[in-house]
Every structure is written in C-alpha cells, then in structure tokens.
Amino acid sequence: MVPFRSDGPSVWIRTSAVQCMTAMAIMHEADHRIDYNLVVPLLAVLEERHVTRAAERCGMSQPALSRALDRARRSLGDDLLVRRGPRYERTPRGERLYADLRELVPRLDAVLADSRFEPSTSRDRFRIVTTDYASLLLVPQIVTALARRAPRAAIDCAPWDPLAPEAIGNGTYDLGIIGLDGLDGLSSEPLFADTFVCVVARDHPIADEPMTLERYAAYPHAVIGIAGGRRQPWIERPLLSRGFKRRIGFTTTSIASAVLALPGTEMICTISRRWCERFARLADVRVIDAPPSLEPLRYGMVWHARSIDDAAVWFRGQVRDVARDLERGERETTAALR
C-alpha cells in the first residue's frame, strides 16, 4: 500500500514512528534538522511530482502541502522539484532524497506496524492499474471477493499507461495486472493464459473462408493499444517473424469500442477468447478462429519487491485466488460440455 494512509488510529501510530525514523535517513541531506512532520508530504510530492495529487494522497489542502514543500526546500537548501515544460522534475538532490525515502519507508512501514493486518476490519484502499481486458474479466471478481472478506476496504482501478511501471515502483499503485511481456524491474506472477479469436462484421467476406496469415494480413485491423502504446506484441511477433504486418484501420484502448466499430467495415479485431465468450454477443459481429500461429496471451500481476507488508501480500493472494477460480470454473464448464 501507499505509505502513510490516514484510514484509522493504528495507521497514525505507525506513521508517527515511521516519520521519526525516516527523518534520520535524510539528515545528511540537510544543513540542519528537518521538521519530522515534513516527511509524509515530502515523500508524496517527490513521488507524484504534482502538488494537487500529493495533497490528496496526504489528506491535506493544496496550500498546506505547498507550504510544507517550501519549508522542506528551505531546510534542505534545494528546490527538490523544478518545472520542465508542462510538468515538474526532481532535481539531482531531490532524486537522491527520493531514492532514500522510497527504499526505506515501505520497509519501516511493515516493520513498525502496530498490529497484524486483519481483513475483516481493514479500511485499506488497494490500488490496481490494469488494461481494459483485465478490468472487465478479472477486476469485478476481485471486487466481489474483497466485499466478502474485507468489507470495509476499497479498490481503486486505473487504466494502464506508459508511466504505470514507474507508478507501481514508487507506490502509487499496489498492483498491476497486465500481459507479462517486457516488464523488467518488477516482481511478477503468472495468473492465467488466454487464446485469441478474430471478430468481424457478420457479412465480412473472410468469415466463410479458412483463416490464413495471408488473408489475415490482407484486411484492415481494429487494434487494442496497450501498455504504453504497444499494439498486442503477442500478435505482432509471430506476424513479423513470418514477414507479415497488420494494416491498422483503428486503434483504441477499449475492446468494446473496437468491436462495436466493426459492423459496416472489413476490419478484423483480434481479441481474447474469454472476452468474446462474455461480451461479443452484445454486438452485431461474428467470432471466427484466429491464425493458429498467434502466441497465447499470458496475463499476470506485477508489483514492486518492496511491497512486503501484510496487507499487500494478502491482497495479492486474493487476486491469485480469483484467477484460479476463473481457470477452474472454465475447466469445469468445458468438461460438462463434453
């Protein structure tokens, strides 16, 4: 979880201890002792690089956080954050301080917790960042599981973007759920695999023909853009290795938008079989087999190695259980149909 929550008395006790001990780690950066009360807003604003978001995270007003940042700047003799075009960037000294704080605080937060995590009474807010696919397939079941086992806790779900890996690393998010492809620097665990199918308009000429790579590449495609602008690497790799490339007619981050755009066009949308089983019937489309050479879609959860407190570990366990239930339920359904 993000350090220094204000969800209850126990957290305030823990935060107070962490403030005192964390301040010792930054004494070498200051010309004189820094006010311990600046530790929480200082860490937040260095992580967020945005005063309004940092203030919301700390439960402070924006002017109050701005005053805290000004005091920290005076104490440390450095701007810490400077504007670069439309956004703020950390100064070299701000980077050093941020590196120290983000390494130390989560460990102290776990070590100094005054009581073990109790799901039934927790008021924690778990933060997930994920794709449109997982937000439809998995997140609703995670919310249901949390409502049963931790009824006072809450979940925030944000869309994956190019800064998501960094945000997971700095504690903005507790967990990412994403295709496990090219995400170095984060701990990860596979959750489930899926296969691809093609969705087309009902009167698409390819619908009654055998699907070959040549035919697949001959038509325009509606493509789901994911993970920082990548376009479905599990599809692109086998195509490129065989000398083919999709002609992009429409790119979106929304699976539903891509599918609903198909009627009246010759575009092909290649998406997961699981999504189609649940939602494709809501659109005037046909589902056909994808080229067999496409790689399976392998989804998992990712988190930072520093995310070791009881609540974070428990939450990952809930996500793992939901994914296993998903796989188990589908195997039982398949067996019953045989």
GINOR-V992070 format. One record per residue. N is the residue number from 0. PSI is psi in whole degrees, 0 to 359 (999 if undefined). OMEGA is omega in whole degrees, 0 to 359 (999 if undefined). Layout:
# GINOR-V992070
<<N | PSI | OMEGA> <N | PSI | OMEGA>>
This chain:
# GINOR-V992070
<<0 | 161 | 175> <1 | 130 | 181> <2 | 156 | 171> <3 | 47 | 173> <4 | 158 | 177> <5 | 46 | 187> <6 | 353 | 181> <7 | 171 | 184> <8 | 320 | 183> <9 | 324 | 180> <10 | 323 | 178> <11 | 321 | 177> <12 | 314 | 181> <13 | 316 | 181> <14 | 318 | 181> <15 | 316 | 179> <16 | 318 | 181> <17 | 320 | 179> <18 | 313 | 183> <19 | 314 | 184> <20 | 324 | 179> <21 | 323 | 181> <22 | 327 | 179> <23 | 330 | 182> <24 | 342 | 183> <25 | 10 | 180> <26 | 325 | 183> <27 | 344 | 179> <28 | 343 | 188> <29 | 152 | 175> <30 | 339 | 175> <31 | 176 | 187> <32 | 135 | 178> <33 | 148 | 176> <34 | 122 | 181> <35 | 330 | 182> <36 | 350 | 179> <37 | 349 | 188> <38 | 312 | 183> <39 | 304 | 180> <40 | 329 | 180> <41 | 313 | 178> <42 | 317 | 182> <43 | 315 | 184> <44 | 329 | 176> <45 | 326 | 178> <46 | 311 | 186> <47 | 328 | 187> <48 | 36 | 182> <49 | 117 | 188> <50 | 317 | 183> <51 | 313 | 180> <52 | 321 | 179> <53 | 321 | 179> <54 | 317 | 178> <55 | 319 | 180> <56 | 323 | 182> <57 | 355 | 184> <58 | 33 | 181> <59 | 163 | 171> <60 | 159 | 179> <61 | 316 | 178> <62 | 322 | 180> <63 | 319 | 179> <64 | 322 | 177> <65 | 319 | 178> <66 | 321 | 178> <67 | 320 | 178> <68 | 320 | 178> <69 | 319 | 178> <70 | 319 | 178> <71 | 320 | 178> <72 | 318 | 179> <73 | 318 | 181> <74 | 322 | 184> <75 | 349 | 179> <76 | 33 | 182> <77 | 151 | 180> <78 | 333 | 179> <79 | 311 | 176> <80 | 135 | 177> <81 | 150 | 181> <82 | 132 | 174> <83 | 97 | 183> <84 | 233 | 185> <85 | 356 | 184> <86 | 169 | 178> <87 | 146 | 175> <88 | 150 | 177> <89 | 141 | 172> <90 | 168 | 177> <91 | 320 | 178> <92 | 323 | 175> <93 | 323 | 177> <94 | 316 | 180> <95 | 316 | 180> <96 | 317 | 179> <97 | 318 | 179> <98 | 319 | 179> <99 | 313 | 185> <100 | 317 | 184> <101 | 338 | 175> <102 | 321 | 187> <103 | 318 | 190> <104 | 313 | 180> <105 | 325 | 180> <106 | 317 | 178> <107 | 323 | 180> <108 | 321 | 179> <109 | 316 | 184> <110 | 322 | 188> <111 | 6 | 178> <112 | 130 | 186> <113 | 347 | 176> <114 | 157 | 179> <115 | 154 | 181> <116 | 130 | 178> <117 | 106 | 186> <118 | 320 | 187> <119 | 338 | 181> <120 | 357 | 184> <121 | 140 | 172> <122 | 23 | 180> <123 | 154 | 175> <124 | 113 | 183> <125 | 134 | 186> <126 | 120 | 180> <127 | 142 | 169> <128 | 131 | 187> <129 | 181 | 180> <130 | 169 | 176> <131 | 321 | 181> <132 | 305 | 182> <133 | 330 | 179> <134 | 335 | 178> <135 | 322 | 187> <136 | 319 | 191> <137 | 320 | 188> <138 | 319 | 178> <139 | 323 | 178> <140 | 327 | 176> <141 | 317 | 178> <142 | 317 | 179> <143 | 315 | 180> <144 | 319 | 180> <145 | 322 | 180> <146 | 328 | 179> <147 | 318 | 191> <148 | 336 | 178> <149 | 71 | 191> <150 | 341 | 180> <151 | 353 | 178> <152 | 171 | 182> <153 | 162 | 178> <154 | 133 | 168> <155 | 132 | 180> <156 | 122 | 182> <157 | 153 | 179> <158 | 142 | 178> <159 | 139 | 176> <160 | 178 | 185> <161 | 336 | 182> <162 | 3 | 184> <163 | 315 | 179> <164 | 318 | 178> <165 | 320 | 181> <166 | 325 | 175> <167 | 318 | 181> <168 | 327 | 182> <169 | 4 | 175> <170 | 2 | 177> <171 | 322 | 177> <172 | 146 | 176> <173 | 331 | 192> <174 | 142 | 169> <175 | 143 | 173> <176 | 116 | 194> <177 | 161 | 172> <178 | 131 | 186> <179 | 88 | 183> <180 | 110 | 174> <181 | 37 | 179> <182 | 68 | 180> <183 | 152 | 175> <184 | 357 | 178> <185 | 146 | 172> <186 | 148 | 184> <187 | 160 | 177> <188 | 127 | 177> <189 | 145 | 178> <190 | 312 | 181> <191 | 165 | 175> <192 | 156 | 179> <193 | 160 | 176> <194 | 165 | 183> <195 | 148 | 169> <196 | 167 | 178> <197 | 139 | 178> <198 | 132 | 182> <199 | 167 | 173> <200 | 152 | 183> <201 | 328 | 182> <202 | 20 | 181> <203 | 135 | 182> <204 | 337 | 182> <205 | 347 | 189> <206 | 332 | 183> <207 | 14 | 180> <208 | 153 | 173> <209 | 137 | 182> <210 | 113 | 174> <211 | 163 | 178> <212 | 324 | 179> <213 | 313 | 179> <214 | 320 | 180> <215 | 317 | 183> <216 | 347 | 184> <217 | 341 | 184> <218 | 157 | 174> <219 | 159 | 186> <220 | 142 | 168> <221 | 120 | 192> <222 | 139 | 176> <223 | 113 | 177> <224 | 129 | 184> <225 | 164 | 166> <226 | 65 | 173> <227 | 32 | 176> <228 | 353 | 177> <229 | 146 | 181> <230 | 85 | 172> <231 | 73 | 184> <232 | 334 | 179> <233 | 338 | 177> <234 | 317 | 185> <235 | 319 | 184> <236 | 305 | 180> <237 | 330 | 176> <238 | 309 | 182> <239 | 324 | 180> <240 | 341 | 179> <241 | 10 | 175> <242 | 19 | 180> <243 | 156 | 176> <244 | 136 | 179> <245 | 142 | 172> <246 | 115 | 188> <247 | 121 | 176> <248 | 336 | 184> <249 | 131 | 176> <250 | 135 | 179> <251 | 159 | 174> <252 | 356 | 184> <253 | 121 | 177> <254 | 315 | 181> <255 | 318 | 180> <256 | 318 | 180> <257 | 315 | 183> <258 | 318 | 181> <259 | 342 | 179> <260 | 352 | 188> <261 | 315 | 182> <262 | 135 | 181> <263 | 3 | 179> <264 | 172 | 174> <265 | 20 | 179> <266 | 152 | 173> <267 | 134 | 175> <268 | 123 | 182> <269 | 113 | 185> <270 | 179 | 187> <271 | 147 | 179> <272 | 320 | 182> <273 | 318 | 180> <274 | 316 | 182> <275 | 321 | 180> <276 | 331 | 183> <277 | 324 | 194> <278 | 342 | 187> <279 | 332 | 181> <280 | 346 | 180> <281 | 351 | 181> <282 | 160 | 181> <283 | 73 | 186> <284 | 169 | 173> <285 | 147 | 177> <286 | 125 | 181> <287 | 167 | 181> <288 | 145 | 173> <289 | 163 | 174> <290 | 134 | 186> <291 | 345 | 182> <292 | 352 | 181> <293 | 143 | 180> <294 | 152 | 173> <295 | 154 | 178> <296 | 117 | 184> <297 | 113 | 182> <298 | 150 | 178> <299 | 182 | 175> <300 | 146 | 180> <301 | 146 | 179> <302 | 167 | 178> <303 | 144 | 182> <304 | 339 | 180> <305 | 351 | 182> <306 | 83 | 191> <307 | 2 | 183> <308 | 163 | 187> <309 | 318 | 183> <310 | 318 | 180> <311 | 317 | 179> <312 | 317 | 179> <313 | 316 | 182> <314 | 319 | 177> <315 | 324 | 177> <316 | 322 | 178> <317 | 318 | 178> <318 | 317 | 178> <319 | 316 | 181> <320 | 319 | 180> <321 | 317 | 179> <322 | 320 | 178> <323 | 320 | 178> <324 | 322 | 178> <325 | 312 | 180> <326 | 316 | 182> <327 | 316 | 180> <328 | 321 | 180> <329 | 324 | 177> <330 | 320 | 179> <331 | 322 | 178> <332 | 316 | 180> <333 | 317 | 180> <334 | 321 | 182> <335 | 334 | 181> <336 | 349 | 183> <337 | 999 | 999>>
